[in-house]
Amino acid sequence: MEIRNHLLICHKKKKRIKSPKRRKTRLELSSKPPMKSMSADEEKEILNLIRTRLHGWDKGWTATDIVGINSLDETLVFLVKWTNGEQTVVLSDVAKHKCPQLVIKFYERHSVWDDTDDEEKQ
């Protein structure tokens, strides 16, 4: 019983050793905190704003590239870059109609082919 009490007392007296501060990796430094997700109502409100405002084509601009894609309330939207350097969000249906070649190029750049079936057969 004495030994047990002695071990408990020694254990309580031990100081925790702090680990030395480590440097953050490049990935930790470059990664951004995750964005909070939007509610369905917020997504619908944003979609209504996108639908009602003027697009670059209405202002006489020319689209040069599609930079990104996102889904809002189960509707795809593209981030379009214009010749004047501006970037705006456009509904995918509008982009497919106004600049189909840019949409095709975007999908070609971002397509990832999965060849696992071919490897499994061999």
C-alpha positions as CSV (number, residue, x, y, z in Angstrom):
1,M,0.0,0.0,0.0
2,E,2.9,2.4,0.8
3,I,4.5,1.8,-2.6
4,R,1.2,2.6,-4.4
5,N,0.8,5.8,-2.4
6,H,4.4,6.8,-3.2
7,L,3.9,6.2,-6.9
8,L,0.7,8.2,-6.9
9,I,2.4,11.1,-5.2
10,C,5.4,11.0,-7.6
11,H,3.0,10.9,-10.5
12,K,1.1,14.0,-9.3
13,K,4.4,15.9,-8.8
14,K,5.7,15.2,-12.3
15,K,5.7,18.3,-14.5
16,R,4.4,17.9,-18.0
17,I,7.2,18.4,-20.5
18,K,6.1,20.7,-23.3
19,S,7.1,19.6,-26.7
20,P,9.3,22.1,-28.6
21,K,7.4,24.4,-31.0
22,R,7.6,22.9,-34.5
23,R,7.6,24.9,-37.6
24,K,4.6,24.8,-39.8
25,T,4.9,23.0,-43.1
26,R,4.2,24.8,-46.4
27,L,0.9,23.0,-46.7
28,E,-0.2,24.2,-43.2
29,L,0.9,27.8,-44.1
30,S,-0.8,27.8,-47.5
31,S,-4.0,26.1,-46.5
32,K,-6.9,28.4,-45.8
33,P,-9.4,27.6,-43.1
34,P,-12.5,26.0,-44.5
35,M,-15.3,28.3,-45.5
36,K,-18.5,27.9,-43.5
37,S,-21.2,26.3,-45.6
38,M,-24.2,28.4,-46.7
39,S,-27.8,27.6,-45.9
40,A,-30.2,26.7,-48.7
41,D,-31.9,30.1,-48.4
42,E,-28.6,31.9,-48.8
43,E,-27.7,29.8,-51.9
44,K,-31.1,30.6,-53.5
45,E,-30.6,34.3,-52.7
46,I,-27.2,34.3,-54.4
47,L,-28.6,32.5,-57.4
48,N,-31.4,35.0,-57.8
49,L,-28.8,37.8,-57.8
50,I,-26.7,36.0,-60.4
51,R,-29.8,35.5,-62.6
52,T,-31.0,39.1,-62.4
53,R,-27.8,41.1,-62.9
54,L,-26.1,42.0,-66.2
55,H,-23.4,39.6,-67.4
56,G,-20.2,40.7,-69.1
57,W,-21.7,39.9,-72.5
58,D,-24.5,42.4,-71.9
59,K,-21.8,45.0,-71.2
60,G,-19.9,44.2,-74.4
61,W,-17.1,42.3,-72.7
62,T,-15.5,39.2,-74.2
63,A,-14.9,36.1,-72.1
64,T,-11.2,34.9,-72.1
65,D,-11.3,31.9,-69.7
66,I,-13.3,30.0,-67.3
67,V,-11.4,29.9,-64.0
68,G,-13.6,27.8,-61.8
69,I,-16.9,26.0,-61.2
70,N,-19.2,25.7,-58.2
71,S,-22.6,24.4,-57.3
72,L,-25.2,26.6,-55.7
73,D,-28.5,25.0,-54.8
74,E,-27.9,22.2,-57.3
75,T,-27.2,24.7,-60.1
76,L,-23.7,24.9,-61.6
77,V,-22.1,28.3,-61.9
78,F,-18.8,29.3,-63.7
79,L,-16.3,31.9,-62.6
80,V,-15.6,33.6,-65.9
81,K,-12.6,35.8,-66.6
82,W,-13.1,38.7,-69.0
83,T,-10.7,40.6,-71.3
84,N,-10.6,43.6,-69.0
85,G,-9.4,41.4,-66.1
86,E,-12.6,41.2,-64.2
87,Q,-14.0,37.9,-63.0
88,T,-17.7,37.3,-62.5
89,V,-20.0,34.4,-61.7
90,V,-22.2,33.2,-64.6
91,L,-24.8,30.4,-64.7
92,S,-23.5,27.4,-66.5
93,D,-26.5,27.4,-68.9
94,V,-25.7,30.9,-70.0
95,A,-21.9,30.1,-70.4
96,K,-22.7,27.0,-72.4
97,H,-24.8,29.2,-74.8
98,K,-22.5,32.2,-75.0
99,C,-19.0,30.6,-74.9
100,P,-19.3,26.9,-75.6
101,Q,-15.6,26.5,-76.6
102,L,-14.4,27.9,-73.3
103,V,-16.7,25.5,-71.4
104,I,-15.2,22.6,-73.4
105,K,-11.6,23.8,-72.8
106,F,-12.4,24.1,-69.0
107,Y,-13.7,20.6,-68.8
108,E,-10.8,19.2,-70.9
109,R,-8.3,20.9,-68.5
110,H,-10.0,19.5,-65.4
111,S,-10.9,16.0,-66.6
112,V,-9.3,13.2,-64.7
113,W,-9.3,9.8,-66.4
114,D,-9.5,6.7,-64.2
115,D,-7.5,3.8,-65.8
116,T,-8.0,1.3,-62.9
117,D,-10.3,-0.9,-64.9
118,D,-7.6,-1.3,-67.6
119,E,-5.0,-2.3,-65.0
120,E,-7.3,-4.8,-63.3
121,K,-8.0,-6.6,-66.6
122,Q,-4.3,-7.1,-67.4
